Amino acid sequence: MIRISLFLLALVGLPALASVEITHASIRLLPPTVPNTSAYLTVSNPSQQDQVIVAAKADFAQKTEIHNHILVNDMMRMQQQAEVLVKAGETVKFAPGGLHIMLFGLKHPLVENQRQPITLILQDGSTQTFDAIIQRPSAHHHHH
């Protein structure tokens, strides 16, 4: 009986095993008149097999897409990504000027330091939901 209980407990615990780990998740706080923003995060894959992120969703935005900045004819452009490969044992950063999650049509104004849930959808059908903290763009720009 104890073996069966432990087995069932193990089965119940399986969905909780994350195939990717998300850290440093943030959403860029922009003026309330701006309907779109972006989210940044670090995705680590501690597993032995590659993981592929195929989509993202956020209930507080009308549309969510994964984008990357790419160089086209000497100009940086945003391009939607169908998938993002996170190789086994590796980490992928979503950061300004690179990969990021675009949040289109915000349903309500964002509030600094508030947390909003975002879900990543993986190729195998599993999902990973995490909270991203809303932060002002970092003040690294120098004004002359």
Disulfide bonds with the S-S distance in Angstrom:
none
